[in-house]
Amino acid sequence: MAVTERERPRIEEATPHGTIVIEAVAHHRNGVGGNGFFVVTFAEPRDERRMLGVVFDNPEDPDGERPAAFTGYCAVFNRVLLAQDVIAFAENSWRGDYYEEALRRGIVRWYKAAVEDEP
């Protein structure tokens, strides 16, 4: 389901160390039979960081019945550093466990808002 820039909902979620603002969400899959994952762009207004989260479907919960649960299937990167090709550990390393629950809640809210806005 495509959501245009104008239609994007503003979704804020709390993390253990502040608030994030979800900017965009997209679902992808690894080939035909691989585990799917969500790509989430978000901002941390407090620290003025623009981030990218990769939230993998939980193979132990394939139907998404526990979408806000911490599973350890989350990676987070600073988008500005990615644009500079900085991918090294300790240079563009962020604790996915700090963000995972908020990102999973935000994904659910994002898609719920997109469905509610359909005619």
N, C-alpha and C positions, 0 to 999 in steps of 0.2 A: 504494500500500500504506500503510495507516494504522498508525502506531505510537503507542500510548497513552503517557501520561506515565510510568506505572509500568514500561512495557516499554522505555523509551528506554535505549539503551546509553550508557555513558560512554566517549567517544572523545577521547583526547588526541592532539594532533599538534604537532610542533615546527615553529616558524617561524624565520627568521633572527634574531629578537630575543626569543624566548621560546616558551612553550607556550600553545596555545589548547585549549579544551574545547568540542567540538561539542555543542550542546544539541538541535537539531532540524534536519531536512532535508526539503525538499519540492521536487518537480519541477513546473514550470509550462511552458506554451508560449505563444507569441505568436500567438493566433488559430489558424486551421486549418493554415496552411502556414508560419508563422514559426519561427525558431530557438527551441528550447527553452532553459530556464535553470533552475538550482537556486537556491533561497533557503535560506540556512543561517544559523541563529542560533547564536552562539558567545560564549564568554566568554574574556577574557584575565585570568586570576587575578592575575598579577603587578601589573597596572595597575588591577585592579578595573573593567574596562570590559566592557560588554555590547554586542556588535556584531552586525551583520547583513551577510552577504555575498551578493552576487548573482553567481553563477558561470554564465556563458553556455556553452552547448554550442559546441564548436569547429567551425565550418563546414568546416574543413580535415580534421577527424577525426569525421565524423558518426556512426560506429559506436562511438565512445568507446574505441578501441583504445589510446589513450595518455592515460588519465584523470588521471594525476598530473603530466602535462607542463605546463609554463608556456606559456600561449598569449596572455596579455594580455587575455583576456575575463573580467575580474573587477572588481567594484566593491564597496567596503566602506564601511559607515556605522556610526556610534555610535548605538545604539537609543535611548538616553536623549535625545540631541540630536534624533533624528527625532521623538520624541514631543512635543518642544517646537517642532516645525516648522522646525528649523534644518537647512537643506539647502545653504547657501551654500558655495562653494569656499573653502578655507582655514579654515572654521569646522567643517565636518563632512566633511573630506577625509582619506582614509586610503589608503595605497599598496596597491592591489590586488596588485601584484607581490610584496609581502612576505607575503601571505596565500594566494595562489592555489594553490601546490603543496600546502600543508597542507590547504586546503579541499577540493581535488580528492581527495586521499588519504582525508580524513575522509568525504566523500560515498560513496566506494566502500566503506569500512569500515562506514558506517552501514547501507547497504542490505544488505551481506553479513550483518551481525548481525541485521537484521530478518528476512531469509530463513531464517537458521539457527534462529531462535526460533519459526518457524511450526510448527504440529503436523503 
